[in-house]
Amino acid sequence: MDRDELLNELRDIETQLRASDVIQFVKQQAVSLRAQFAADLATLSASIGVIENAQLADIASRLDALSGALKDGIKDLQESLDALDRTIDVFTSIGTVVGLAAKVAGLAAG
């Protein structure tokens, strides 16, 4: 997965997570899950910003090493979003993708 594909995937996920049906669903969850969702979404947005502004040429090999895991995490998240009734899976997948995106952002900012 190259930089453009990664950013497109992360942007698509961010857009899906900000969709009104997802927001309405999250609003119905426990306070702790809502807080975790908000924190993860903020981290994802910040990570996208860092990646967009970073010069990734120096970390291309590190990104390549993480791209498989990112791709798997994104696929898992998309499957979870397709079935919102699996709340735990959605939040677990979000955490995985956000964690990996934050790691890439950290490498880019590095």
C-alpha positions in Angstrom: 0.0 0.0 0.0 1.6 3.3 -1.0 1.1 6.7 0.7 -1.8 7.8 -1.5 -3.7 4.5 -1.0 -3.1 4.7 2.8 -4.3 8.2 3.0 -7.3 7.5 0.8 -8.2 4.4 3.0 -7.8 6.4 6.2 -9.8 9.3 4.9 -12.6 6.9 3.8 -12.7 5.4 7.2 -12.8 8.8 8.8 -15.7 9.8 6.6 -17.6 6.6 7.4 -17.0 7.1 11.1 -18.4 10.7 10.9 -21.5 9.5 9.0 -24.7 10.4 10.8 -25.8 6.8 11.2 -22.6 5.9 13.0 -22.7 9.0 15.2 -26.3 8.2 16.1 -25.3 4.6 16.9 -22.4 5.8 19.0 -24.5 8.3 20.9 -26.6 5.3 22.1 -23.6 3.6 23.6 -22.2 3.8 27.1 -20.3 6.9 28.1 -17.0 5.1 28.2 -17.5 3.7 24.6 -18.5 7.2 23.4 -15.4 8.7 24.9 -13.2 6.0 23.4 -14.8 6.5 20.0 -14.2 10.3 20.2 -10.6 9.8 21.3 -9.9 7.3 18.6 -11.6 9.5 15.9 -9.5 12.5 17.1 -6.3 10.4 17.0 -7.2 9.2 13.5 -7.8 12.7 12.3 -4.6 14.0 13.8 -2.7 11.0 12.3 -4.1 11.7 8.9 -3.0 15.4 9.2 0.5 14.4 10.2 0.8 11.9 7.4 -0.6 14.4 4.9 2.0 17.0 5.9 5.0 14.7 6.4 7.7 13.9 3.9 7.4 10.1 3.7 10.3 9.5 1.4 12.6 8.8 4.4 10.3 6.3 6.0 9.0 4.5 2.9 10.5 1.2 4.0 8.9 1.5 7.4 5.6 2.3 5.9 6.0 -0.7 3.6 6.6 -2.9 6.6 3.4 -1.6 8.3 1.2 -1.5 5.1 0.1 -5.2 5.4 -1.0 -4.7 9.0 -2.7 -1.4 8.1 -4.5 -3.0 5.1 -5.7 -5.9 7.4 -6.8 -3.5 10.0 -8.7 -1.4 7.5 -10.3 -4.5 6.0 -11.4 -5.6 9.5 -12.8 -2.2 10.3 -14.8 -2.0 7.0 -16.3 -5.4 7.7 -17.2 -4.3 11.2 -18.8 -1.1 9.9 -20.9 -3.1 7.6 -22.5 -4.8 10.7 -22.8 -2.0 13.3 -24.5 -4.5 15.7 -21.1 -5.9 16.4 -20.1 -2.9 18.6 -17.1 -4.5 20.2 -15.6 -5.5 16.9 -16.0 -1.9 15.6 -14.1 -0.4 18.5 -11.4 -3.0 18.5 -10.8 -2.5 14.8 -10.8 1.3 15.2 -8.2 1.0 17.9 -6.0 -1.2 15.7 -6.2 1.1 12.7 -5.7 4.2 14.9 -2.8 2.7 16.7 -1.1 1.7 13.4 -1.8 5.1 11.9 -0.5 6.9 15.0 2.7 4.7 14.7 3.1 5.7 11.0 2.5 9.4 12.0 5.0 9.1 14.7 7.5 7.7 12.3 6.7 10.5 9.9 7.1 13.2 12.6 10.1 11.4 13.9 
